[in-house]
Amino acid sequence: MLINLLFSDPIYFFVAVAVIVIALSFHEFAHAVAGTLLGDPTAKDEGRLTLNPLAHLSFLGSLFLLFVGFGWGKPVPINSYNLKYQRFGTAIVALAGPVSNLILAIIFGICLKIISLKNLFPADNLLILFLYYSVVLNINLMLFNLLPFAPLDGSKLVFAIFYDYKYAKLRQILETQGTLFLLTLVFLDSFTGLNIFGFIFSGVENLVNRLVF
């Protein structure tokens, strides 16, 4: 759990918190930008068109992150009826979040690669740690949010693809039961040794190590 780092390694704790806050803030900000560009002023009117973390952090989601190990930001409000593209508008807004995390991962990864090539800092330097875990976290956040379970961003793409009336039952199941599916998956992964997320996250770390160092 993240909170344990506060007592065992407080410096690393604050680095980890900074990485998470930046990733979540950019993610939610990207939703707000996409919604605004597609014609919906809801996010802007609600004060979400900002990079200020205070506008995007969820109190409950932050507590879960500290004490359980996973959390979430405050969902950006969107009125789909205002969006320019009725079928894919919501999906575009949703996918803006994961895309923003991919962009951050690329930017931080390039910075990390340049620093590592020039050997400017030792491996345990705080800047190195910040950049490294920024790359890893943003990729993991992108992958996690692309899962097709509501309320994750990937579900909006599924709804747009299976837009036809004949898929109404599938959309209803994913929308009403998605959270239960997701929580069940997280529970099984955490307490039964299934370790699906751990396998994926370890794979991301290995990939980053190969590409950067």
N, C-alpha and C positions, 0 to 999 in steps of 0.2 A: 504493500500500500504506500501511496505517495507520502502520507503523513509521517510514516516511520523515518523517512529521510530527514525530516525536520530535526530529529533528535540524534540520528546517527551521522548525518553529513549535511548540516544546514546550508552550506554553500551550494552543494549539488541540488538541494531541495529548491532553492531560489532560482537556479538555472533552469531546472525542470519546469517550475511554475511559469517562468518567463516564456519558455518555448511553447507551453500549452496555451497561455493567454494570447500570444501573438497568432498562433495557428487558428484558434477558435474565433478570434476577433476578425481576422481576414476572411475566414469562411463565412461568417454571418454577414459581414460587410458586402461580400460578393453577391450574396442573395439579394441584399437591398439594392445594390447597383443594377443588377440584372432586372429586377422588378421595375425599378424606376425607368430604365431605358426602354422597357417594353410597354410603358404607358401607365403603370400602376403607381400612384403617389402614396400608397398606404405606408410603406416602410419609411419614406421621407417624413411623412406627417407624424409618424410615431417616434421620430428621432433616431432611427436606426441607420440612416445614411451617414455613418461616421465610423472611424477606426477606434474611437474611444472604447476600451474594453468594458467599462462600466455599463455601456449601453447593450452589451451582448452577452455578458456572463449571467448565467442562471444561478441563483443562490443554492437551490436544491442540487442542480447538476454539479456545482463546484464541490458541495459536501460529498456527493457520491464519488467524485474524482479523488478527493483527499482520503476518504475512508474505505472505499470499495475498490477503486482502481480504474473505474471508467466513469465518464460523466458526459455532459452535453452543455451547449450554449443555449441562450434564449432564442426560440424560433422566431424568424423574421416574419411579420404578418404580411400576407399577400392576398389581394382580392383578385382571383383568377378572371373574373368577369371584365376587369379593366385591361387585361393583357392583350397585346396586339394579336397574338396567335392563340386562338382558343384551344386548339388541340395540343400543341407542343409548348405553349407559353409557360405553363407551370413547370414542365420538365426542364426547359431552358433555365428558368430561375433556380430550380433545384440543383441542376448540374453545375451552375456557376460556383457553388461552394467547393465541391471536389476539385474543379478546375483551378480554383484559386490556391488550393493546397498543393496541387501539382506545380503551379508556377512558383510558389514559395520554395518548394523542394528543389527545383531546378536552380533558382537564384542562390539559395544557401549552398547547394551542392557545388556550383561553380566557384563560389567564394572559398569553400573548403578545399577544393581541388587546387586552386591557385596557391593558397597558404601552405598546403601539404607539399606541393612541388618545390616551393621556395624554402621549405623548412624554417619558416619564420618563428614558429612557436613549438614548444614541446607538446607531446600528445595529450598531456593532462591539463593543458592551458584551458582556462574557462571559456575563452572565445572558441577554441576548437570543440570543446564539449557542447557549447551552445549551437554551433553550426551543425555539428554531427547529428545531435538529437533533433534539431529542427528538420533536417532532411528526413530522418527516419520517422518522426512523428507525423509530418505532413503527408508522407506517402501512406502510412498506416491509416491516417484519418480519411484520406481520399478513398482507399480501398474499403474501409468499414462503411462509409456513407454510401457507397455504391451498391450495398446489399439491397435486394428487392423487397425489404420489409418496411412497411410504414411504421414510424414516420420518417425513416431514413430517405435520403435524396434519391437513391436508386429506385424506390417504389414509384416515384413520379414519372420516371422514364417508362417503367413497365405499364403504368396506367395510360400513358400516351400511345404506346405501341399497341396495346390491346384496348383500343378506344371503342371498337365496334360493340354494338349492343349484345352480340352473342357471347362476349367475354365479361358481361356484367357480373356474373357469379364469381369469377376469378378475382375481379377487382374488389368486390365486396369482401371476399375472404382475406385478401391481402391488406385491405384498408382497416377492417375491423379486428382481425386476428394477428396482424403484423407485429404489433408490440409484444403480444404473448409469444409468438414464434421467436422473436429476437431475444426476449428475456430468457426463454427456455434454452436457446442456443448458448447465451452467455453463461447461464447457470451450469449447463452440462459441461461447457468448456472449462469453467473455473473449478468445479467441485467433483468431477468424475474422471479427470485425467484425459479427457478427450483431446484437449489442447489444440484445437483447430486454429484459433487465433494466435496462439503461441507459435505454431508452425509457420503461419503466414508472416508474423512479425519477425521471427528469426530469419526467415528467407529474405525479408526486406533489409535487415541489418547486414546479412551476408552480401547482398547485391550492392549495397552502398559501400561496404568495405572494399569490394573488388573494383568498383568504378572510381572511387576517390583515392584510396591509399595504394 
